[in-house]
Amino acid sequence: MKDYLSFIELSLSSHDMKHPVSIEQDEEKAVSWRGFCKTIEILREDIRKHPEKAWRLYTDTIHSFLAGFFALLHEGKEIHLPNALLDDA
């Protein structure tokens, strides 16, 4: 038995849209599933305006990183992480 859900399983599962799934560190408040999905959709709309296939992803917060990561994946973009992130791992 696995103790996690893949993103696709999470996306397809039924859950309360008000359930908190992330913390917005700038405002120190919980973000609901609905709010997280809305953030991703807003980013997707902006990404669609740019034809570039490869994107470098770097943000200051985990919430912003995850929203950007999922938005880029949904739009079929190639994500490049800065080397500094990989060096700290």
Stockholm file with secondary structure:
# STOCKHOLM 1.0

chainA/1-89         MKDYLSFIELSLSSHDMKHPVSIEQDEEKAVSWRGFCKTIEILREDIRKHPEKAWRLYTDTIHSFLAGFFALLHEGKEIHLPNALLDDA
#=GR chainA/1-89 SS CCSCCCHHHHHHSCCCTTSEEEEETTTTEEEEHHHHHHHHHHHHHHHTTCCCSEEECCCSSHHHHHHHHHHHHHTTCEEECCHHHHHHC
#=GC SS_cons        CCSCCCHHHHHHSCCCTTSEEEEETTTTEEEEHHHHHHHHHHHHHHHTTCCCSEEECCCSSHHHHHHHHHHHHHTTCEEECCHHHHHHC
//
